[in-house]
Amino acid sequence: MLGFVGLGLAVLGTVLACIPAVFGIGVVVLVAAFVVSFIGLFRKGAAKWPSIVGLRLVVAGQDPLASERESAGQAIIDATLACDPQP
């Protein structure tokens, strides 16, 4: 049961993390999905595949977060180089 909850939260968090207006909410939901999926992975007698898919989706959902940080960092570097006079 917890695996399916974690999987659902991972799907929701991934979608929300890709929308700039609700980015922060998506991050919180992804963290919750990670915790719930991780707990569901170690429950006895429960299906393991939803927890594994949920954990994998959390990792995939965080990938857009990394690319946004990289592009923001690159924009700062480009702006700095544009203001710096070349000899």
Secondary structure by P-SEA (a helix, b strand, c coil): caaaaaaaaaaaaaaaaacccaaaaaaaaaaaaaaaaaaaaacccccaaaaaaaaaaaaaaaaaaaaaaaaaaaaaaaaaaaacccc
